[in-house]
């Protein structure tokens, strides 16, 4: 099973947003993350990078504050 850890970069700082992410969907001005057990987080931002060699980590650059669904 390949699950990802998602980090958000904002103002030069990087923070972990969610681990064990099973699905990512681009929606409006952001990305909807879905976890292994169906939990969801919406982040206002855009995809900056994906590193498949480093534990499938994903970096999202923030546009504004994150909103939880």
C-alpha positions in Angstrom: 0.0 0.0 0.0 1.4 3.4 -1.0 0.2 6.2 1.2 1.6 9.7 1.3 2.4 12.3 3.9 1.4 15.8 2.9 3.2 19.0 4.1 2.3 22.6 3.6 4.7 25.4 3.0 3.7 28.8 4.2 5.9 31.9 4.8 9.0 29.7 4.5 7.8 27.3 7.1 6.9 23.6 6.4 4.3 21.8 8.5 2.9 18.3 8.3 -0.8 18.5 7.3 -1.8 14.9 7.1 -0.2 11.5 6.9 -1.5 8.2 5.4 -3.2 10.2 2.6 -4.8 7.8 0.1 -6.4 10.3 -2.3 -5.9 13.9 -3.5 -8.3 15.9 -5.6 -7.9 19.3 -7.1 -11.0 21.4 -6.2 -11.5 25.1 -7.0 -8.6 27.0 -5.3 -7.1 24.1 -3.4 -6.6 20.4 -2.8 -8.9 18.0 -1.0 -7.0 15.3 0.9 -8.6 12.1 1.9 -7.0 9.8 4.5 -6.9 6.1 4.8 -10.0 6.0 7.0 -12.0 8.6 4.9 -11.2 11.7 6.9 -10.9 14.8 4.7 -9.0 18.1 4.9 -9.2 20.9 2.3 -6.2 23.1 1.8 -6.2 26.4 -0.1 -3.0 26.0 -2.1 -1.4 24.4 -5.1 0.8 21.4 -5.6 4.5 22.4 -5.4 6.2 19.0 -5.5 5.9 15.2 -5.1 8.9 13.1 -4.0 8.1 9.4 -4.7 11.5 8.3 -3.4 11.1 9.9 0.0 8.1 8.0 1.3 5.7 9.5 -1.2 5.8 13.0 0.4 3.8 15.8 -1.2 4.5 19.5 -0.7 1.6 22.0 -1.1 2.3 25.8 -1.2 -0.3 27.7 0.8 -2.5 30.4 -0.7 -4.4 31.2 2.5 -5.2 29.6 5.8 -6.3 25.9 5.7 -9.9 25.0 6.1 -11.1 21.7 7.6 -14.1 19.9 6.1 
